[in-house]
Amino acid sequence: MKILVWGINYSPEVSGIAPFNKALCEFLAGRGHEVTMLTTFPYYPQWKKRPEDLGKLWKEETINGVKVIRVWHYVPQELSSLKRIIHEASFLGLSFLHAMSLEKMDVAVVISPPLGLGFFAWLFSQLKKTPFVFHVQDLQPDAALSLGMLKPSRFTQLLYKLEALAYAKAARVSGISQGMINAFKAKKVPPEKIILFPNGVAVPGADFFPLPGAFRARHKIEPDICVATYSGNLGAKQGLDILLDVAEKVVDQPILIVICGDGARRTAMERQVADRKLKNLLLLPLQDEIAYREMQVDTSVSLITQIKGTGQFFFPSKLLSSMVFHKAVLAVADGDSELALAVKDSQCGLVVEPENVDALASALIEMSSPARQLLMGQNGKKWVAQYAFDVVHGNFEGQLLKLVAPSQ
C-alpha cells in the first residue's frame, strides 16, 4: 500500500503524539508499505522550534524507511486560544497544499488533533479519490470545554460541526481507548466504521534497562528515598499543582517528588517551587533517551495526574511506559476514567480522586513500601503485553488492508 500519515507531530519530538506516529510509520514501512509522513518541524512540548529549523518553509527527508515531509507552521511563544487557532490553521492550510501535490495514495491516516484536519482530509479524499481513516488521539472540543479553555459559543458549535463532518466523511474512525469508542457511538458514528487503535508501547529486552543507581547518584538521592516521578508534558490538563501541595504534606517523609518535562506550565511551576521552598521536589527538564531510562529505573513510584472531569477524554500513554519499566503507579484521576479503570484492572497501583491532597499524600506514603512497589510493578509488566506495538500495529494494518482491498 501507498500510505499517507498526516499529523502535526512527529519525531524527533519525544512526548505526546509524536512517538506513536513515528512507531506506526516505521512499522508500516517495515512491513513493505510505501509510507509518507506529512507533518511540521518539531516544536513540542517546548513550543519552540529548533534553531536549525527557523525560517525553513519545507523539508523532505527519509528516516528509517519513511519519507518525512515537513511544512512551516506558526509556533507562538506564549499560548492563548487565538494563537493556538492560528498555530493549527497555519499547519492545516500549508499541509493541505502539499498533500495535493503528492502522488495518489491508497489510503490516508489522519491524526487528530488538530480537529480541523478532518475537513481538509475530506477535501483531499474527494480531490485525490483517497479514503481516509480519522484517528482521534484527543476528543478536542469535549476536552477544551471540560478544561475551561473554551466556553459554549458559536465557535464551539463550529468545532462540533467540524468533528461531525470528519466522522461522517471518514472511511473509518479510530480511537485510542474504549471510552473514546463509546463516545464515538454516542456521537452517532456507525459501529461498522469504528476501530479501536490504542497507543502501544515497545516491550524491550533486558539490555534496554540501564543498571540502577546512575540517576540517584547524579542528583545525590539516597538509596532508601522513595522517588515518585512524573515525566511528560507540563500543561493544564495534567493538574500538576497537586504534586506541589503533596510535597508540603510529606516533607517529613523519606520521599522525593520528581517532575520532569516541559510545557506551557513550566515557568509558573518553577516560580511556585521556588516561592514555596519545596526542598523535597525536584523539577527537571526533558531528559535525553539514556538519562530518561536511568531516571525510570531509579524511580520507585510513577505519578500520573489528570484534572477533575477530563478522564473520559484522555488516556495517558505514560501509564504504559511506567509498566514497561515495571513501576508501581499512583494515579490522580476520576474513578470512572480510562486511566483509573486500567490501573485497577491491571492491579499496578492506586487511584486517588483529583483535588484530594490528603488522600494523595496518604497513598504516596502507603506506596513507599518496596514490597508493594515490587508486586504492583510485576502486575503491570504482565498486563502491558497486550499493548505491544507489534500487536496493536498489526491489527491496525489489517484494518487498512480491508479498507483498501475489502475482497482480499
VOGU-3710 file (C-alpha; in Angstrom, 3 decimals, decimal comma):
1> mkilvwginy> 0,000/0,000/0,000  0,930/3,631/-0,507  0,021/5,218/2,821  -0,083/8,885/3,797  0,089/9,594/7,532  -0,894/13,222/8,126  -0,417/14,848/11,514  1,166/17,809/13,250  3,592/15,869/15,483  6,467/13,552/14,608
11> spevsgiapf> 9,957/12,528/15,674  12,307/13,864/17,000  9,640/15,049/19,436  9,802/12,615/22,346  6,485/13,190/24,128  2,824/13,500/23,258  1,541/12,042/19,996  4,811/12,120/18,042  6,310/8,820/19,287  3,128/6,961/18,319
21> nkalceflag> 3,074/8,480/14,844  6,715/7,520/14,400  6,137/3,957/15,620  3,161/3,498/13,267  5,005/4,849/10,235  8,111/2,762/10,844  6,084/-0,387/11,481  4,166/0,036/8,225  7,359/0,832/6,308  8,975/-2,246/7,824
31> rghevtmltt> 6,063/-4,313/6,517  6,880/-3,246/2,972  4,388/-0,413/2,559  5,360/2,917/0,987  4,810/5,412/3,804  4,821/9,217/3,641  4,537/11,278/6,826  3,239/14,823/6,267  3,989/16,897/9,348  5,677/20,018/10,727
41> fpyypqwkkr> 9,056/20,977/12,079  9,433/19,738/15,681  8,277/22,158/18,379  6,527/20,196/21,149  6,363/20,251/24,192  8,669/23,274/24,430  6,508/25,231/21,944  9,701/26,335/20,281  11,299/25,311/17,004  14,900/24,158/16,852
51> pedlgklwke> 17,403/26,841/15,728  18,246/24,860/12,577  14,571/24,874/11,505  13,881/28,593/11,862  12,901/30,229/8,596  12,506/26,953/6,709  9,329/26,634/4,654  9,659/22,989/3,696  11,921/19,986/4,139  11,886/16,411/2,867
61> etingvkvir> 13,957/13,558/4,283  13,836/9,784/4,603  14,076/8,423/8,150  14,096/4,664/8,783  12,328/3,956/5,517  9,683/6,673/5,972  9,502/9,702/3,671  9,027/12,631/6,064  7,764/15,916/4,620  7,765/18,915/6,949
71> vwhyvpqels> 5,978/22,202/6,254  6,314/25,543/8,034  3,770/26,439/10,692  3,338/29,223/13,229  4,505/28,437/16,761  3,520/31,065/19,368  5,940/31,921/22,161  3,032/32,214/24,599  -0,161/30,204/24,232  -3,636/31,677/24,040
81> slkriiheas> -6,822/30,385/22,434  -6,432/32,723/19,443  -2,747/31,917/18,952  -3,471/28,210/19,147  -6,113/28,586/16,427  -3,583/30,404/14,209  -0,981/27,762/15,031  -3,243/24,941/13,888  -4,634/26,859/10,907  -1,154/27,507/9,514
91> flglsflham> -0,429/23,781/9,541  -3,799/22,855/8,104  -3,533/25,184/5,131  0,084/24,569/4,186  -0,017/20,821/4,734  -3,183/20,540/2,626  -1,499/22,356/-0,268  1,428/19,974/-0,009  -0,842/16,926/0,270  -2,443/17,910/-3,018
101> slekmdvavv> 0,972/17,841/-4,711  1,656/14,235/-3,694  1,174/11,211/-5,901  -2,002/9,199/-5,438  -2,147/7,255/-2,192  -4,116/4,093/-1,418  -5,195/5,386/1,981  -4,531/8,290/4,348  -4,327/8,071/8,135  -5,199/11,498/9,547
111> ispplglgff> -4,247/12,221/13,157  -6,429/14,485/15,319  -5,765/16,902/16,970  -5,865/19,239/15,214  -9,563/18,642/14,736  -9,743/20,835/11,642  -7,565/18,350/9,802  -10,691/16,265/9,274  -12,175/18,934/6,989  -9,016/19,150/4,883
121> awlfsqlkkt> -8,736/15,358/4,815  -12,256/15,252/3,351  -11,281/17,750/0,632  -8,144/15,724/-0,051  -10,119/12,479/-0,239  -12,593/13,993/-2,685  -9,999/15,565/-4,962  -7,464/12,707/-4,836  -10,011/9,863/-4,624  -8,317/8,503/-1,496
131> pfvfhvqdlq> -10,182/7,097/1,540  -9,035/8,316/4,934  -9,026/6,981/8,472  -9,631/9,705/11,050  -7,559/8,666/14,068  -8,510/10,527/17,246  -5,918/10,916/19,994  -7,884/13,583/21,854  -11,593/14,480/21,835  -10,579/18,091/21,334
141> pdaalslgml> -13,832/20,095/21,714  -15,047/17,988/24,650  -11,695/18,347/26,373  -11,413/22,100/25,765  -14,852/22,698/27,286  -14,096/20,427/30,234  -10,803/22,210/30,920  -12,436/25,630/30,722  -10,223/26,572/27,793  -13,387/27,290/25,790
151> kpsrftqlly> -16,906/28,316/26,739  -20,072/27,231/24,917  -20,389/29,588/21,971  -20,817/29,743/18,234  -17,150/28,801/17,950  -17,615/25,602/19,948  -20,679/24,833/17,835  -18,415/25,172/14,791  -15,917/22,765/16,350  -18,622/20,160/16,886
161> klealayaka> -19,769/20,594/13,293  -16,183/20,038/12,111  -15,993/16,948/14,299  -19,270/15,588/12,920  -18,098/16,272/9,358  -14,831/14,388/9,931  -16,671/11,386/11,386  -19,213/11,384/8,566  -16,718/11,670/5,703  -14,001/9,363/7,042
171> arvsgisqgm> -13,997/5,792/5,766  -13,096/4,720/9,306  -12,867/6,484/12,681  -10,353/5,125/15,191  -9,769/5,938/18,852  -7,231/5,012/21,486  -9,475/3,736/24,300  -12,781/2,013/24,918  -14,110/5,203/26,451  -13,371/7,016/23,217
181> inafkakkvp> -15,102/4,267/21,237  -18,166/4,734/23,454  -18,001/8,484/22,783  -17,992/7,846/19,029  -21,107/5,715/19,358  -22,791/8,443/21,415  -21,921/10,868/18,621  -23,762/8,605/16,158  -20,716/7,200/14,354  -21,857/3,924/12,717
191> pekiilfpng> -20,379/0,950/14,611  -19,037/-0,595/11,387  -16,831/2,475/10,865  -15,249/2,397/14,330  -11,785/0,959/15,022  -10,133/0,587/18,419  -6,483/1,510/17,836  -4,832/2,000/21,239  -1,479/3,637/21,706  1,102/0,917/22,001
201> vavpgadffp> 4,441/0,543/23,656  7,749/-1,049/22,793  8,322/-4,051/25,028  12,125/-4,139/25,237  14,631/-6,814/26,096  16,767/-6,880/29,213  19,572/-4,898/27,546  17,221/-1,887/27,287  17,381/-1,212/31,025  20,476/0,531/32,446
211> lpgafrarhk> 21,933/-0,540/35,758  20,219/1,169/38,698  21,862/3,977/40,652  23,030/6,450/37,995  20,095/8,858/38,339  20,202/8,784/42,143  23,959/9,344/42,148  23,676/12,268/39,714  21,144/14,016/41,949  22,572/12,845/45,302
221> iepdicvaty> 19,470/10,817/46,251  19,965/8,212/48,968  19,005/4,576/48,204  16,280/4,491/50,879  14,429/7,515/49,490  11,153/6,797/47,686  11,402/8,602/44,341  7,949/9,450/42,962  8,293/10,636/39,364  6,058/12,436/36,903
231> sgnlgakqgl> 7,528/12,607/33,392  5,850/14,281/30,421  4,050/17,407/29,337  3,633/20,186/31,898  0,280/21,511/30,735  -3,149/22,457/32,027  -4,834/19,090/31,662  -2,223/17,303/33,802  -3,218/19,122/37,000  0,323/19,004/38,343
241> dilldvaekv> -0,148/21,671/41,021  -1,487/18,974/43,339  2,004/17,462/43,451  3,370/20,686/44,892  0,720/20,568/47,617  1,567/16,930/48,347  5,266/17,766/48,607  4,416/20,080/51,508  2,361/17,310/53,145  5,123/14,670/53,002
251> vdqpilivic> 8,068/16,924/53,811  8,917/14,801/56,897  8,810/11,516/54,954  11,706/9,852/53,060  10,043/10,812/49,767  11,281/12,889/46,847  8,848/14,043/44,162  10,422/14,462/40,710  8,624/16,403/37,959  10,398/16,035/34,637
261> gdgarrtame> 9,279/17,662/31,404  8,395/20,839/29,593  5,281/22,668/28,504  3,060/25,681/28,977  3,005/25,448/32,803  6,721/25,017/33,368  7,635/28,656/34,128  4,755/29,039/36,576  5,724/25,799/38,306  9,343/26,897/38,629
271> rqvadrklkn> 8,173/30,069/40,404  5,914/28,116/42,739  8,614/25,612/43,676  10,996/28,488/44,492  8,404/30,578/46,366  7,243/27,626/48,455  10,821/26,431/49,104  9,988/22,829/48,240  13,221/21,024/49,085  11,656/17,596/48,527
281> llllplqdei> 10,580/18,351/44,947  12,984/18,182/42,021  11,908/19,928/38,803  13,875/18,685/35,790  13,832/19,446/32,060  13,105/16,776/29,470  15,794/14,103/29,588  17,599/12,523/26,669  16,912/8,850/26,000  19,671/7,430/28,233
291> ayremqvdts> 19,001/9,830/31,116  15,274/9,112/30,844  15,856/5,369/31,172  18,179/5,912/34,134  15,531/8,058/35,819  12,821/5,459/35,234  14,960/2,600/36,533  15,647/4,549/39,739  12,015/5,609/40,178  10,049/3,971/42,986
301> vslitqikgt> 6,542/5,142/42,045  5,305/6,604/38,759  2,911/9,538/39,136  0,183/10,182/36,558  -2,185/13,089/37,112  -5,346/14,387/35,455  -7,667/17,204/36,450  -11,235/16,545/37,505  -13,714/15,856/34,725  -11,200/15,108/31,954
311> gqfffpskll> -10,583/11,388/32,382  -13,013/10,340/29,656  -11,191/12,433/27,048  -7,579/11,325/27,591  -5,697/8,091/28,042  -2,161/8,962/29,176  0,424/6,881/27,359  2,826/7,280/30,252  0,857/4,539/32,048  2,148/2,013/29,520
321> ssmvfhkavl> 5,695/3,385/29,766  5,587/3,003/33,542  4,529/-0,609/33,171  7,371/-1,291/30,733  9,755/-0,222/33,494  7,830/-2,427/35,979  6,874/0,547/38,144  4,051/0,906/40,620  1,630/3,640/39,547  -0,080/6,285/41,653
331> avadgdsela> -2,780/7,906/39,539  -4,811/11,037/40,169  -7,957/10,538/38,105  -11,729/10,340/38,146  -12,853/6,922/39,333  -14,620/6,169/36,057  -11,776/7,419/33,832  -9,904/5,192/31,401  -6,741/5,697/33,464  -8,403/4,637/36,728
341> lavkdsqcgl> -10,021/1,609/35,139  -6,703/0,484/33,640  -4,827/0,866/36,943  -7,499/-1,091/38,777  -7,759/-3,791/36,106  -4,003/-4,329/35,992  -3,565/-4,001/39,779  -0,443/-1,977/39,091  -1,123/0,780/41,625  -3,569/3,044/43,428
351> vvepenvdal> -6,007/5,707/42,228  -6,889/8,925/44,054  -9,658/11,345/43,072  -8,468/14,742/41,752  -8,127/17,662/44,189  -7,819/15,390/47,250  -4,374/16,380/48,509  -4,623/14,495/51,820  -5,653/11,240/50,112  -2,836/11,555/47,594
361> asaliemssp> -0,265/12,183/50,315  -1,527/9,166/52,277  -1,448/6,957/49,191  2,105/8,037/48,387  3,239/7,204/51,917  1,479/3,828/51,661  3,198/3,082/48,347  6,645/3,910/49,684  6,869/0,250/50,743  9,355/-1,528/48,416
371> arqllmgqng> 7,389/-4,784/48,720  4,215/-3,139/47,433  6,148/-1,425/44,648  7,585/-4,747/43,502  4,209/-6,538/43,436  2,445/-3,707/41,604  5,281/-3,383/39,122  5,150/-7,066/38,263  1,370/-6,878/37,779  1,790/-4,029/35,326
381> kkwvaqyafd> 4,531/-5,858/33,437  2,138/-8,744/32,707  -0,807/-6,513/31,764  1,056/-4,239/29,326  1,991/-7,085/26,945  -1,371/-6,696/25,169  -0,302/-3,189/24,064  2,968/-4,192/22,409  3,492/-2,200/19,205  3,610/-5,328/17,059
391> vvhgnfegql> 0,181/-6,351/18,353  -1,676/-3,029/18,022  0,022/-2,037/14,754  -0,545/-5,448/13,214  -4,260/-5,185/13,978  -4,425/-1,676/12,516  -2,545/-2,737/9,391  -5,184/-5,420/8,909  -7,917/-2,787/9,075  -6,132/-0,661/6,444
401> lklvapsq> -5,799/-3,673/4,127  -9,511/-4,437/4,469  -10,319/-0,824/3,630  -8,076/-0,687/0,568  -8,865/-4,179/-0,738  -12,061/-5,356/1,016  -12,377/-8,503/-1,090  -8,971/-9,837/-0,045
//
